Amino acid sequence: SFRNALHGSLEDSFGVKVLHVTEFDYTGEVFGNLDQVEIDVLIKDGLLILCEIKSSMSRSDVYTFGRKVKFYEKLHQCITTRKIIISPMIEQSARLVAEKLGIDVYSYAEEVQDL
């Protein structure tokens, strides 16, 4: 329900197209074994934004998101304009990892002003 509410808010308030994409990782690149990979894709004015929307984020969740981004870019032969995490609860150590990986972090939907 958190994801659905946020998707609606982003689409209605910011004019962002939100897609929930599921791909299959046949190489085990993301999780270390064959599995499906889910990622949220936001498109606005030609910008490609990959997003992780979760109720809470740990340090390992941020690393996993970083691998998801690389997987998506490789699969679709594209470069992501922005990488963002939206979560009401994110550990401080996770914020540090996100900063290191060039991922923007927002703890509240109201913070997402400049997509």
Buried (B, 14 or more C-beta within 10 A) or exposed (E): EEBEEBBEBBBEEBEBEBEEEEBEBEEEBBBEEEEEBEBBBBBBEEEBBBBBBBEEBBBEBBBBBBBBBEBBBEBEEEEBBBBBBBBBEBBEEBBEBBEEBEBBBBBEBEEBEEB
